[in-house]
Amino acid sequence: MKILALIAARGGSKRLPRKNIRLLGDKPLIVWSIDVVKGMPNICDILVSTDDPEISDICIKEGVSVPWLRPQALATDVATSADVAIHALDWYEANKGEVDGLLFLQPTSPFRSRHTILRAIELFESNKLVPIVAISPTPAHPLWSLKLEGGYAVPFLSDDGLNIRSQELRPVYVVTGSVYLISPQQLRKNNSFAAAKMQPLLISSPQEAIDIDTEWDFRMAEQCLNDWVNYLK
């Protein structure tokens, strides 16, 4: 089993400028995602896709592959993660050989553990390469969600949902963004990490499910940092 680990990191970020190289603890945010897969079985290479020379320099010093700066067309707000991944995958397979899977890691999820990634690889290998997606429980149940319509707050899904007691609500989950694992064939076919059937990789730890997009998220990560480091020991 050969799996390419891909970390995608743009230089621009409107909500939290330069977040991917901002220090979390004693290292830039993106380095957390590099360190977690270093030396891991089945990971044939770690590749970083970035449009930013400073991010590139940091990652090269960490010993991972940054073979080019990402084309500008793939460094905009409208470029999708799948577009970025396929660009990197096409280059890698043309120059380094085919792989069985692409492990896509967002640098905004610093607390994913090696154990979680190993679980993802085991699931992927044992279930005929069905795509893996990391999910976590969410308290924001869709049956209790509202939308604004005509100046009023109305149920988003069902008129009866707000009358259901919390203990009777069916558990729901959200995509954490921390781990995606997919075969090259399915990624190219769907142009997406989503598929009709995906294997859930349940993330039960709130720290591991953190996804840093705002200043508030970053402060939450800083608050969790010491507990997470101690947990890993």
Backbone bond lengths (Angstrom), bond angles and torsions (degrees), N, CA, C in turn:
res aa  C-N    CA-C-N  psi(-1)  N-CA   C-N-CA  omega(-1)  CA-C   N-CA-C  phi
1 M - - - 1.465 - - 1.527 109.45 -
2 K 1.324 115.93 117.98 1.465 121.45 177.90 1.523 108.58 -112.31
3 I 1.324 115.04 121.92 1.458 120.31 -178.17 1.525 109.03 -125.30
4 L 1.325 115.02 128.38 1.466 121.17 175.85 1.520 108.94 -92.51
5 A 1.323 116.33 123.59 1.470 120.94 174.66 1.525 108.25 -89.56
6 L 1.326 115.36 123.92 1.465 121.07 -179.11 1.517 109.85 -119.71
7 I 1.332 115.59 126.71 1.465 122.12 175.63 1.514 107.82 -114.97
8 A 1.330 115.84 121.34 1.469 120.81 -177.90 1.521 109.20 -105.95
9 A 1.329 116.23 126.59 1.464 120.01 -174.83 1.520 110.68 -144.12
10 R 1.317 115.89 106.00 1.470 120.12 174.92 1.520 110.57 -77.46
11 G 1.316 115.86 153.93 1.456 119.50 175.48 1.519 112.23 -78.05
12 G 1.337 116.63 -31.04 1.457 120.49 -177.28 1.518 111.74 -92.03
13 S 1.329 115.45 141.68 1.465 121.49 174.99 1.522 107.18 -154.66
14 K 1.320 116.45 118.55 1.459 120.14 -174.23 1.518 112.31 -74.10
15 R 1.334 116.29 -41.53 1.465 119.23 -175.02 1.529 112.75 -77.41
16 L 1.318 117.04 -33.89 1.465 121.21 179.68 1.529 108.29 -141.03
17 P 1.334 117.33 87.85 1.464 121.31 -174.54 1.529 113.01 -56.06
18 R 1.334 114.88 135.64 1.470 123.98 175.67 1.534 112.28 58.90
19 K 1.317 116.70 29.54 1.468 120.24 -174.31 1.528 112.63 -61.74
20 N 1.340 118.06 -33.52 1.458 119.78 -172.80 1.529 113.50 -68.99
21 I 1.346 116.78 -19.02 1.466 118.78 177.18 1.530 111.74 -116.73
22 R 1.302 117.22 7.55 1.459 120.33 175.61 1.528 109.59 -68.21
23 L 1.317 116.79 139.89 1.457 120.53 -176.73 1.523 111.04 -71.10
24 L 1.315 114.66 125.90 1.461 121.86 168.95 1.520 105.90 -115.79
25 G 1.320 116.46 109.74 1.453 119.43 -169.41 1.519 109.10 69.09
26 D 1.331 115.61 -125.42 1.468 118.80 -175.07 1.526 113.00 -105.24
27 K 1.347 118.02 14.81 1.462 118.66 -178.98 1.520 111.23 -149.34
28 P 1.348 116.64 154.27 1.460 120.02 178.63 1.524 111.37 -59.05
29 L 1.319 115.47 150.48 1.459 120.67 -176.19 1.524 112.28 -53.03
30 I 1.329 118.17 -43.76 1.454 119.94 -176.40 1.527 113.08 -64.97
31 V 1.315 117.08 -26.61 1.466 120.18 -177.70 1.525 111.67 -67.89
32 W 1.327 117.43 -27.27 1.469 120.04 175.28 1.523 110.39 -58.16
33 S 1.320 117.34 -40.49 1.465 120.80 -179.05 1.524 111.72 -75.18
34 I 1.322 117.06 -28.89 1.464 120.15 175.71 1.522 110.37 -69.99
35 D 1.313 115.80 -47.84 1.466 120.28 -174.79 1.523 112.80 -61.81
36 V 1.327 117.27 -33.80 1.464 119.65 -173.12 1.528 112.36 -69.28
37 V 1.336 118.26 -23.27 1.471 119.38 -178.61 1.528 113.51 -107.60
38 K 1.307 118.01 -3.39 1.462 119.99 178.71 1.530 110.53 -60.71
39 G 1.338 115.88 130.30 1.452 120.87 176.04 1.512 114.88 71.05
40 M 1.308 118.28 14.14 1.460 121.12 -177.11 1.524 110.61 -82.56
41 P 1.334 117.95 137.14 1.466 120.53 177.68 1.525 111.62 -57.40
42 N 1.319 115.85 144.04 1.470 124.54 177.70 1.531 113.83 76.90
43 I 1.340 118.24 -11.08 1.464 120.26 176.17 1.524 107.26 -85.84
44 C 1.336 116.12 107.96 1.468 119.70 -175.56 1.518 112.57 -80.69
45 D 1.344 116.43 -23.39 1.464 119.84 -178.71 1.524 109.10 -166.44
46 I 1.327 115.88 156.65 1.464 122.44 173.78 1.513 107.09 -119.33
47 L 1.320 115.90 120.29 1.461 121.39 -176.84 1.524 108.81 -121.56
48 V 1.325 115.99 137.42 1.464 121.33 176.81 1.527 109.10 -112.20
49 S 1.326 115.48 128.71 1.467 121.71 175.00 1.524 108.40 -105.71
50 T 1.323 116.05 114.43 1.461 120.71 -179.22 1.520 110.06 -145.44
51 D 1.312 115.35 155.86 1.462 121.38 174.89 1.520 111.16 -102.78
52 D 1.337 116.92 2.86 1.456 121.88 -167.40 1.540 111.11 -113.16
53 P 1.339 118.46 121.23 1.462 120.75 -178.87 1.528 113.85 -60.20
54 E 1.328 117.80 -35.95 1.465 119.63 -179.62 1.519 111.02 -67.50
55 I 1.330 117.28 -42.71 1.461 120.56 175.92 1.524 109.46 -61.61
56 S 1.338 116.41 -42.97 1.462 120.93 179.22 1.521 111.38 -58.25
57 D 1.327 117.71 -46.43 1.468 121.43 -178.97 1.525 111.33 -61.31
58 I 1.325 116.78 -42.48 1.469 120.85 -179.98 1.519 110.15 -61.63
59 C 1.322 116.27 -44.47 1.463 120.59 -176.04 1.527 112.08 -70.94
60 I 1.320 117.04 -37.55 1.467 120.15 176.94 1.526 110.09 -62.61
61 K 1.327 116.61 -39.71 1.472 119.82 177.26 1.523 111.89 -64.28
62 E 1.327 116.00 -25.20 1.467 120.29 177.52 1.527 112.10 -82.72
63 G 1.330 116.26 -1.85 1.452 120.49 173.90 1.512 115.55 87.06
64 V 1.337 117.51 18.04 1.456 119.33 179.09 1.524 110.07 -107.48
65 S 1.326 116.01 167.91 1.453 121.61 -173.52 1.530 111.44 -85.49
66 V 1.334 115.61 125.32 1.473 122.06 171.18 1.527 105.49 -131.37
67 P 1.329 117.42 81.16 1.465 120.66 -169.33 1.513 115.35 -74.99
68 W 1.344 117.67 -14.34 1.456 122.02 -177.87 1.520 108.35 -162.75
69 L 1.323 115.40 165.51 1.453 120.31 168.25 1.524 107.63 -92.31
70 R 1.314 116.17 135.77 1.453 122.59 -175.27 1.533 111.22 -58.91
71 P 1.337 117.60 137.49 1.476 119.84 176.09 1.519 111.90 -55.97
72 Q 1.323 116.19 145.63 1.461 120.93 -175.90 1.520 112.35 -57.85
73 A 1.311 117.65 -32.69 1.466 121.27 -179.76 1.525 111.80 -63.56
74 L 1.331 116.62 -22.25 1.461 121.12 179.37 1.528 112.05 -102.09
75 A 1.320 116.66 13.15 1.457 121.06 -178.51 1.521 111.49 -119.00
76 T 1.325 116.31 23.08 1.460 121.17 -179.01 1.524 110.60 -104.00
77 D 1.335 115.67 172.34 1.460 120.65 178.77 1.524 112.32 -67.58
78 V 1.334 117.29 -21.70 1.461 119.79 -176.01 1.531 112.91 -94.87
79 A 1.317 117.97 -11.73 1.466 120.43 176.75 1.520 109.05 -68.81
80 T 1.332 116.66 133.05 1.459 119.99 -177.69 1.530 111.20 -88.89
81 S 1.318 114.98 160.78 1.467 120.11 176.15 1.520 110.52 -60.88
82 A 1.340 116.87 -36.53 1.463 120.09 179.51 1.529 110.82 -65.24
83 D 1.328 117.58 -40.94 1.467 120.76 177.11 1.528 110.83 -58.65
84 V 1.309 115.45 -46.08 1.468 121.44 -179.90 1.528 110.29 -63.31
85 A 1.326 116.20 -43.15 1.464 120.76 -177.83 1.526 111.44 -66.61
86 I 1.310 117.25 -42.42 1.471 120.40 -179.56 1.523 110.62 -65.94
87 H 1.324 117.22 -38.95 1.470 120.43 176.27 1.528 110.57 -58.86
88 A 1.328 116.82 -46.82 1.461 120.74 -179.77 1.526 111.47 -67.64
89 L 1.315 116.31 -41.20 1.458 121.10 -179.67 1.525 111.94 -64.42
90 D 1.327 116.35 -42.85 1.467 120.13 178.22 1.526 110.78 -59.42
91 W 1.336 116.30 -44.73 1.463 119.46 179.04 1.524 110.86 -63.21
92 Y 1.327 116.06 -45.41 1.461 119.55 -174.92 1.525 111.01 -64.28
93 E 1.325 117.10 -47.42 1.460 119.02 -176.12 1.530 111.44 -69.60
94 A 1.328 117.23 -29.55 1.461 120.20 177.31 1.530 112.04 -71.50
95 N 1.324 116.43 -29.48 1.459 120.77 -174.22 1.526 114.74 -108.16
96 K 1.334 117.33 -25.58 1.466 120.27 -174.28 1.522 113.99 -121.33
97 G 1.317 117.28 -12.06 1.453 119.61 -179.45 1.524 112.58 111.09
98 E 1.319 115.70 161.46 1.460 121.62 -176.03 1.526 111.72 -71.59
99 V 1.338 114.32 153.72 1.466 121.10 177.38 1.525 108.50 -126.35
100 D 1.323 115.14 161.58 1.465 120.97 179.53 1.524 112.27 -87.58
101 G 1.323 115.71 -27.07 1.454 118.66 -177.49 1.515 111.66 -153.65
102 L 1.336 114.68 156.82 1.460 121.42 174.35 1.522 108.09 -116.41
103 L 1.321 115.69 120.20 1.462 122.20 176.25 1.516 107.80 -97.56
104 F 1.328 115.99 110.08 1.463 121.16 -175.72 1.521 109.06 -99.88
105 L 1.341 115.65 119.74 1.454 121.80 -176.93 1.521 109.86 -119.19
106 Q 1.326 116.87 121.81 1.460 120.23 175.20 1.528 109.13 -84.32
107 P 1.325 118.26 131.87 1.466 119.92 -178.22 1.515 113.44 -66.75
108 T 1.332 117.42 -10.87 1.465 121.15 -179.91 1.523 112.79 -81.29
109 S 1.335 117.03 3.68 1.474 121.37 176.74 1.529 108.61 -117.16
110 P 1.324 118.08 78.03 1.467 120.51 -170.67 1.528 114.66 -74.41
111 F 1.328 118.21 -19.81 1.460 119.82 -170.43 1.522 114.37 -102.39
112 R 1.333 118.30 14.01 1.468 118.17 173.42 1.527 107.98 -64.63
113 S 1.306 117.11 142.78 1.463 121.02 -174.42 1.527 111.63 -101.18
114 R 1.306 115.47 160.64 1.472 120.43 174.66 1.526 110.24 -60.98
115 H 1.318 115.83 -38.12 1.463 119.86 179.44 1.525 110.90 -58.89
116 T 1.321 116.93 -41.64 1.462 120.89 179.68 1.522 110.79 -64.26
117 I 1.320 117.81 -43.10 1.457 120.59 179.79 1.522 110.88 -66.03
118 L 1.327 116.76 -39.96 1.462 119.82 177.02 1.525 111.01 -62.74
119 R 1.326 117.01 -38.96 1.472 120.52 175.77 1.524 110.12 -60.91
120 A 1.328 116.37 -42.28 1.465 120.35 -179.93 1.530 110.77 -61.36
121 I 1.326 116.75 -44.97 1.459 120.75 -179.02 1.529 110.86 -64.87
122 E 1.328 117.25 -41.19 1.469 120.81 178.54 1.525 111.11 -62.45
123 L 1.332 116.78 -43.37 1.465 120.75 177.48 1.522 111.12 -62.57
124 F 1.295 115.60 -43.81 1.463 122.12 -177.64 1.528 110.59 -61.90
125 E 1.331 115.71 -43.51 1.457 120.95 -176.67 1.528 111.94 -73.04
126 S 1.322 117.11 -35.27 1.465 120.57 -174.29 1.519 114.01 -88.15
127 N 1.334 117.77 -10.58 1.454 120.59 -176.90 1.528 112.35 -121.74
128 K 1.328 114.55 43.13 1.466 121.62 171.83 1.533 113.86 56.01
129 L 1.322 115.21 38.34 1.458 121.82 173.58 1.530 113.57 61.50
130 V 1.331 116.83 28.72 1.461 120.27 173.27 1.524 108.08 -67.07
131 P 1.338 119.02 135.89 1.469 120.90 -176.20 1.534 113.15 -56.09
132 I 1.329 114.55 144.35 1.459 122.69 179.35 1.518 108.67 -107.41
133 V 1.335 116.83 137.12 1.462 121.12 174.92 1.526 108.70 -136.42
134 A 1.333 116.09 131.61 1.462 120.74 178.66 1.521 109.72 -79.76
135 I 1.338 115.93 131.46 1.458 121.75 179.32 1.518 109.55 -132.03
136 S 1.322 116.01 158.98 1.469 120.69 175.49 1.528 108.80 -142.45
137 P 1.338 117.48 154.92 1.468 120.09 177.87 1.522 110.65 -62.13
138 T 1.317 116.30 148.75 1.467 120.58 177.17 1.523 109.97 -128.88
139 P 1.342 117.37 137.14 1.468 120.22 177.05 1.528 112.49 -78.37
140 A 1.330 116.74 -14.66 1.471 120.79 -177.38 1.528 109.15 -85.84
141 H 1.319 115.85 80.60 1.460 120.37 -175.17 1.527 110.45 -70.88
142 P 1.343 118.14 134.77 1.469 120.02 -178.25 1.528 113.85 -61.64
143 L 1.346 117.54 -27.55 1.465 119.23 179.48 1.529 111.92 -72.95
144 W 1.328 116.39 -16.81 1.464 120.81 176.32 1.531 111.44 -102.71
145 S 1.322 117.06 5.57 1.456 120.71 -177.96 1.530 110.97 -85.73
146 L 1.328 115.44 151.41 1.462 122.26 -178.22 1.521 110.04 -122.97
147 K 1.328 115.56 159.53 1.457 121.68 172.10 1.523 108.17 -132.42
148 L 1.311 116.63 157.21 1.456 121.17 178.20 1.523 108.99 -93.08
149 E 1.306 115.28 127.96 1.459 120.91 -176.39 1.518 109.50 -146.91
150 G 1.323 116.86 116.23 1.455 120.28 179.57 1.514 113.46 62.29
151 G 1.333 116.06 30.17 1.461 120.10 179.95 1.522 114.31 84.48
152 Y 1.347 117.79 3.10 1.454 121.28 -178.92 1.527 110.55 -119.12
153 A 1.329 115.59 154.61 1.464 121.48 171.66 1.519 107.67 -90.01
154 V 1.328 116.65 118.66 1.466 121.05 -177.29 1.527 108.70 -126.83
155 P 1.360 117.76 156.11 1.466 120.05 179.53 1.524 111.86 -56.71
156 F 1.311 115.76 138.19 1.459 120.77 -178.05 1.526 111.44 -73.94
157 L 1.357 115.83 -37.69 1.458 119.06 -175.71 1.525 113.46 -116.58
158 S 1.337 116.85 -49.06 1.458 119.63 -170.53 1.513 110.77 -141.62
159 D 1.321 116.07 138.56 1.461 120.30 177.82 1.520 112.06 -64.86
160 D 1.336 116.71 -24.96 1.466 120.48 -176.87 1.521 113.15 -91.41
161 G 1.346 117.32 -10.26 1.460 119.57 -172.65 1.513 114.29 -60.68
162 L 1.329 117.65 -37.46 1.459 120.68 -176.62 1.519 112.40 -69.44
163 N 1.322 117.17 -13.55 1.465 121.13 -179.80 1.528 112.64 -93.74
164 I 1.315 117.08 -2.03 1.466 120.89 178.69 1.528 109.40 -84.89
165 R 1.326 116.14 131.46 1.468 120.33 178.96 1.524 109.79 -69.49
166 S 1.337 115.62 149.51 1.465 120.20 -175.31 1.523 112.23 -57.74
167 Q 1.337 116.77 -38.39 1.459 119.55 -178.23 1.526 112.78 -71.37
168 E 1.333 116.41 -11.51 1.460 120.07 178.76 1.528 112.67 -100.65
169 L 1.314 115.99 -5.63 1.458 119.31 179.20 1.532 110.58 -72.49
170 R 1.297 115.52 138.98 1.456 120.76 176.91 1.525 109.20 -70.61
171 P 1.338 119.41 137.83 1.471 120.72 179.68 1.533 111.52 -58.89
172 V 1.319 115.74 139.19 1.461 121.02 177.08 1.531 109.04 -128.76
173 Y 1.323 114.91 158.56 1.460 120.74 -173.60 1.532 109.68 -136.12
174 V 1.320 114.96 156.88 1.456 121.06 174.66 1.523 109.52 -123.42
175 V 1.317 115.86 155.22 1.462 121.51 175.48 1.524 108.54 -72.80
176 T 1.328 117.06 127.82 1.468 119.82 -178.98 1.528 111.99 -82.85
177 G 1.328 117.12 -26.21 1.462 120.30 -175.66 1.511 113.57 82.92
178 S 1.332 117.69 0.30 1.467 120.04 -174.14 1.523 113.53 -80.32
179 V 1.338 117.20 -31.43 1.464 120.94 -177.89 1.525 109.84 -143.85
180 Y 1.323 115.48 126.63 1.461 122.58 166.40 1.523 106.60 -128.54
181 L 1.312 116.74 136.41 1.459 120.63 177.08 1.530 107.65 -138.06
182 I 1.329 116.64 122.14 1.452 121.20 -172.02 1.525 109.66 -148.02
183 S 1.322 116.15 152.98 1.460 119.71 176.36 1.521 109.50 -76.86
184 P 1.330 118.01 150.98 1.470 120.38 176.99 1.531 112.34 -57.18
185 Q 1.337 116.30 -37.77 1.464 119.95 -177.90 1.530 111.15 -62.28
186 Q 1.318 116.75 -45.85 1.462 119.65 -178.07 1.521 112.02 -71.42
187 L 1.313 116.64 -36.35 1.465 119.59 178.43 1.524 110.21 -62.42
188 R 1.324 116.60 -44.82 1.463 119.75 -179.51 1.530 111.24 -69.96
189 K 1.313 117.19 -37.92 1.464 120.70 -178.89 1.524 111.93 -65.66
190 N 1.336 116.38 -44.49 1.467 120.85 -174.81 1.522 113.04 -91.88
191 N 1.347 116.33 -16.19 1.468 121.08 -171.69 1.526 110.29 49.38
192 S 1.335 114.40 41.79 1.466 121.02 -176.23 1.522 108.73 -166.50
193 F 1.339 115.31 154.74 1.463 119.58 172.33 1.519 110.94 -83.16
194 A 1.321 116.96 -10.47 1.462 121.82 178.79 1.525 109.71 -87.25
195 A 1.325 115.58 150.64 1.458 121.97 177.61 1.517 108.34 -146.37
196 A 1.330 115.49 168.15 1.466 119.58 -179.93 1.527 110.86 -59.91
197 K 1.332 115.61 -36.49 1.462 121.11 177.00 1.526 108.34 -127.80
198 M 1.327 116.22 126.94 1.458 122.00 178.39 1.522 108.93 -131.43
199 Q 1.322 115.41 146.78 1.452 119.73 176.30 1.526 108.92 -86.74
200 P 1.333 117.36 127.09 1.460 119.19 179.76 1.523 111.94 -79.91
201 L 1.310 115.62 132.79 1.460 122.07 172.16 1.523 105.83 -108.76
202 L 1.322 116.44 98.91 1.459 120.83 -171.76 1.525 111.01 -75.59
203 I 1.315 115.98 123.83 1.461 123.16 176.68 1.525 106.77 -104.59
204 S 1.321 116.42 107.12 1.465 119.66 -176.94 1.524 112.68 -91.13
205 S 1.329 117.26 -21.37 1.461 120.92 -179.07 1.521 110.36 -78.63
206 P 1.336 119.01 123.66 1.477 120.89 177.41 1.524 112.31 -60.19
207 Q 1.343 116.72 -36.13 1.463 119.31 179.44 1.522 110.94 -64.59
208 E 1.325 116.09 -41.67 1.457 119.49 -176.75 1.526 111.49 -69.55
209 A 1.319 116.45 -23.70 1.466 120.97 -179.06 1.525 113.11 -87.09
210 I 1.334 117.56 -3.27 1.472 120.23 -179.17 1.527 110.86 -59.75
211 D 1.329 115.72 134.19 1.461 122.70 176.55 1.530 107.12 -128.16
212 I 1.320 116.52 113.55 1.462 121.41 -171.02 1.529 110.81 -88.62
213 D 1.330 115.40 110.40 1.463 121.10 176.66 1.527 112.59 -125.36
214 T 1.326 117.13 -20.00 1.461 121.28 -175.50 1.521 109.97 -130.38
215 E 1.329 115.82 170.41 1.462 121.11 176.35 1.521 110.66 -60.28
216 W 1.314 116.18 -39.03 1.470 120.27 178.56 1.530 110.78 -61.82
217 D 1.335 116.36 -43.65 1.464 120.12 178.26 1.528 110.31 -59.57
218 F 1.326 116.01 -42.33 1.467 119.36 -177.99 1.527 110.56 -65.08
219 R 1.321 116.62 -40.11 1.465 119.48 178.38 1.521 111.20 -65.11
220 M 1.325 116.42 -37.12 1.459 120.18 176.50 1.527 110.70 -63.17
221 A 1.339 116.10 -40.62 1.459 120.34 178.35 1.529 110.85 -63.68
222 E 1.320 116.41 -40.74 1.467 119.65 178.00 1.521 111.07 -63.16
223 Q 1.320 117.28 -37.88 1.464 120.88 178.45 1.525 111.21 -66.11
224 C 1.323 116.21 -33.62 1.468 121.03 -177.15 1.527 112.72 -84.99
225 L 1.322 117.38 -11.62 1.456 121.72 -168.74 1.525 113.14 -57.04
226 N 1.315 117.64 -52.59 1.461 120.16 -176.49 1.516 111.93 -62.61
227 D 1.334 116.75 -41.77 1.468 120.07 178.83 1.518 110.78 -62.27
228 W 1.347 116.81 -39.21 1.451 120.11 -178.52 1.525 111.37 -69.05
229 V 1.308 117.89 -43.31 1.460 121.48 178.49 1.524 110.27 -61.13
230 N 1.320 117.09 -42.95 1.467 121.02 178.40 1.525 111.39 -65.60
231 Y 1.342 116.20 -36.16 1.468 120.83 178.87 1.534 110.37 -63.53
232 L 1.319 116.76 -41.13 1.457 120.66 -178.04 1.520 112.21 -69.04
233 K 1.353 116.57 -23.55 1.469 119.19 177.62 1.512 111.20 -70.61
